[in-house]
Amino acid sequence: MNKMAVFVEGFTELLFVDKLIQEIANKNSVVIEKRSIRGGTNVPRTSSLIEAVDTRTSQRHYVLIYDCGADNAVKSRMLEEYEGLATRAGYSSIVCIGDVFPLAPADIKKLEMGLPKFVPTKPVMVEFILSIMEIEAWFLAEHTHFARVDPTITCDVIALNLGFDPRTDDLMLRPNPAADLHDCHQLGGKSYKKAHSRQIDALDFAEIYMSVSHRFPYLDQLCATITKFLPRQ
């Protein structure tokens, strides 16, 4: 079985990666298992299932998504699991996805240079994906979803009231995309909350794969990695 492991910061990212993989792969051709990792410093480390899969399945492709539970825990969690995944379990692809926020834009280059340090390169090269500044920048760019949240939220209304246009602006320059997303939803009397499936369900993942990804080099890289692992049907 072809195996991929994806380490993400939290439940919002887990839901996003789950849906993106299903869009690229066709959900009937891949099995996705979800786990949560917590503790490990001052409290015992635990790993628990969020959603299990039938291990008797005959599907050729298997993805394990880890919710690491903290902004700065993705790399350390991956290093804890690396040997078991890459050496003993035969995973062929390992991906780490993290935000830049609350760091400043000036810290991005330093962050990019530091992520691969002390990370094994054999038998599997780990890929690091940064959502600049937060994964919510990708949500903002999929601007068709605003009408599904509330029909009164349009890009023209956003531009008039909030001073940026999700259709055309470079959203990697927005310092706090999660706050921007909440402000956009407020225009329709709604709110944005992390780790809520309603936001993920509103997104058009075909649009993200075909169009939005090209506005974000790291999202484009993520889509290419998933497509290579699991060719689009």
Secondary structure, DSSP 8 states (H G I E B T S, - for coil): -EEEEEEESSHHHHHHHHHHHHHHH-GGGEEEEEEEEE--SSS--EEEEEE---TT---SEEEEEEE--STT-HHHHHHHHHIIIIIIS--SEEEEEEE-TTS-GGGHHHHHHHTTTT---SS--EEEEEESS-THHHHHH-GGGHHHH-TT--HHHHHHHHS--TTTS-GGG-S-HHHHHHHHHHTTT----TT-HHHHHHS-HHHHHHTGGGG-HHHHHHHHHHHHHS---
